Amino acid sequence: MNATSTNRKLTITMCALAMLCCSKGCRKPDGTSDAKLSPLKNAPSIEHVIIISIDTLRADHLGCYGHPFVKSPNIDAFAKESVVFTNHISAAPTTLASHTSLMTGTYPHTHGAPKNGFVLGDENEMLAEVLAKDGFDCAGVIGAFPLDPVFNFDQGFAHYDAAFTISHEKGIVDQHQRLAAEVTDAALKWLDKRKPRESGRDRLFLFTHYFDVHWPYEAPFEYRRKYGESGSRKKGSMANIELAREMLRQGEQDPNRLKQALEFAKAMDNEYAAEISYCDEHVGRLLDGLKDRGIYDKSLIILTSDHGETMHEHRTYFSHGATVYDSEVHTPLIVRFPGQLSAGKRVSRIVSNVDVTPAILHLLNLPRTSRMEGVSFASIVDGELPERSPVFAEATKPWWDEKFHDTSGWVNRKKFQCVRSDTFKYVARDPDRLYGLYELGTDSDEQNNLIDSADPSHVKQLAEFKGLLADWQKRANPIPAFEDKSPETQRKMHDLGYAAAANEPVDATTN
């Protein structure tokens, strides 16, 4: 163990000891968290587990989720063999916080990572740790720095490839990420090099993380040309994304500028779509590689995303992290079971990404971990799912403004938080008294705020959601974590576009 790792572990331990001295005590898990759930009647035989995460991918920007022109043929074909969850909500609109929820089955106010740049506490029980104990050979292939080993996200992985080499211009490494082609290449290379019989671990858990859809939107030209006329295309550089934000802000005040602003914004939409098409090709290559190696049909394969991206539906233009609108937290969840069990089924019942690890453990007939808050959806293999209570999500920005920090409890408590069911959502940000109630069936972009509605059903729904959110907030008991403020880490985060305070989007409307 090197000096950096030693210091990291020591700091986490010290934080844990401090927390024990002043905590309210460990929150009791629910009644099933320390025991196996009832065995599934139609549980498929699962030899391997594959999770494919496409960072910053909105659910509504895939063909299989109904987008009218985004080209995602490989993911769409995969969806036809799978169960598609149409109401999947991520716990947070930021890479580290959301992926940790995915891998632990806990919300951020339990796993302790409020945003990117934090070092996870060892007390978290990560999916890779659980599967490794059950004999799985665990490998992660990572697309960008927010999931780097320095943040302790690699707990449980025997192989963790985080070699970031991106170069949009030959010879220039300008960001600490890598292209989808390289992620797929690295994953397939690991599959070919592993020697399961020598290790005694024939079963594998493979986690692949693609980062291309995240800004800047700079797909190779052959994908860009699929969208928009040549004269209307604009590079999706960070400079142009910031220009689009500024034009849209000006358009708010000057209707004469709004048309031009929307045209420029449409060009950025197209660049985002091009990144999806580029990533789709290399996800397709990964799936083909699994087939060629005899892994595909023996695997539980889950394709998802950590968060989406607000385009120009709300005032945090072309960004994520500051709101919990569906543009940022409604993400794809596509689950393929061995033998194409339940293939073609579309499930509209609400699910959260905290439900993914509980479902995997349920399918493998393994116990839940002690802190787990998610609800397994594995019973889909036995028929229709039972109803699920509403789910929660929390924003991770603004970070620099003390007005939005809760110094007495969970640090994100005063940022946007939400309660969401299949059809309704309540959002709240207390410091500036921004509140909203939305009926998603008729208002998927959340433009019609029903907070002052006199409709008795809306009044009842609002009261119920306020109570649920208050109860959920009281359960916050985060595992200690700390922010890595080393100059090297801060530089790498800044290079990825995680802006300084002056450039970080803050404004959000509740219409």
Stockholm file with secondary structure:
# STOCKHOLM 1.0

chainA/1-511         MNATSTNRKLTITMCALAMLCCSKGCRKPDGTSDAKLSPLKNAPSIEHVIIISIDTLRADHLGCYGHPFVKSPNIDAFAKESVVFTNHISAAPTTLASHTSLMTGTYPHTHGAPKNGFVLGDENEMLAEVLAKDGFDCAGVIGAFPLDPVFNFDQGFAHYDAAFTISHEKGIVDQHQRLAAEVTDAALKWLDKRKPRESGRDRLFLFTHYFDVHWPYEAPFEYRRKYGESGSRKKGSMANIELAREMLRQGEQDPNRLKQALEFAKAMDNEYAAEISYCDEHVGRLLDGLKDRGIYDKSLIILTSDHGETMHEHRTYFSHGATVYDSEVHTPLIVRFPGQLSAGKRVSRIVSNVDVTPAILHLLNLPRTSRMEGVSFASIVDGELPERSPVFAEATKPWWDEKFHDTSGWVNRKKFQCVRSDTFKYVARDPDRLYGLYELGTDSDEQNNLIDSADPSHVKQLAEFKGLLADWQKRANPIPAFEDKSPETQRKMHDLGYAAAANEPVDATTN
#=GR chainA/1-511 SS CCHHHHHHHHHHHHHHHHHHHHSCCCCCCCTTTTSCCCCCTTCCCCSEEEEEEETTCCGGGSGGGTCSSCCCHHHHHHHHTSEEESSEECSCSSHHHHHHHHHHSCCHHHHCCCSTTEECCTTSCCHHHHHHHTTCEEEEECSBGGGCGGGTTTTTCSEEECCCCCCSBTTBCCSSBCCHHHHHHHHHHHHHHCCHHHHTCCCEEEEEEECTTSSSBCCCHHHHTTSSCGGGCCCBCHHHHHHHHHHHHHHHHCHHHHHHHHHHHHHHHHHHHHHHHHHHHHHHHHHHHHHHTTCGGGEEEEEECSCCCBCSSSSSTTBCSSCCSHHHHBCCEEEECGGGTTTTCEECSCEEGGGHHHHHHHHTTCCCCTTCCCCCCGGGGGSSCCCCCCEEEECCCCCSCGGGCCSSSCTTTTSCEEEECSSEEEEEETTTTEEEEEETTTCTTCCSCCTTCCCHHHHHHHHHHHHHHHHHHHTCCCCCCEECCCHHHHHHHHHTTCCCGGGSCCCCCCC
#=GC SS_cons         CCHHHHHHHHHHHHHHHHHHHHSCCCCCCCTTTTSCCCCCTTCCCCSEEEEEEETTCCGGGSGGGTCSSCCCHHHHHHHHTSEEESSEECSCSSHHHHHHHHHHSCCHHHHCCCSTTEECCTTSCCHHHHHHHTTCEEEEECSBGGGCGGGTTTTTCSEEECCCCCCSBTTBCCSSBCCHHHHHHHHHHHHHHCCHHHHTCCCEEEEEEECTTSSSBCCCHHHHTTSSCGGGCCCBCHHHHHHHHHHHHHHHHCHHHHHHHHHHHHHHHHHHHHHHHHHHHHHHHHHHHHHHTTCGGGEEEEEECSCCCBCSSSSSTTBCSSCCSHHHHBCCEEEECGGGTTTTCEECSCEEGGGHHHHHHHHTTCCCCTTCCCCCCGGGGGSSCCCCCCEEEECCCCCSCGGGCCSSSCTTTTSCEEEECSSEEEEEETTTTEEEEEETTTCTTCCSCCTTCCCHHHHHHHHHHHHHHHHHHHTCCCCCCEECCCHHHHHHHHHTTCCCGGGSCCCCCCC
//
